């Protein structure tokens, strides 16, 4: 069991009205639920520095603080990063 103050393993930088963000979050929600992991979202438009850095790459996904993907989330790569077997295995 993880401590109550444990940070989510997956962080996703998103923005409002972003279709790719919606699709990515569906995949992330599915995979993290299967892995027993949690995720958080960060709206890049709330911080000018964050927006300047990531505006052309949202959604941007980090796993354990390391950039994992941008624009799209590959379900199998995310499973592997979270230590899960491939789907159908």
Protein Blocks (a to p, Z undefined) as FASTA:
>chain_A
ZZfklccfbdcdddehilklmmmmmmmmmmmmmnopacddddfklpmklmmmmmmmcccd
deehiafbghiacfklmmmmnopacehZZ
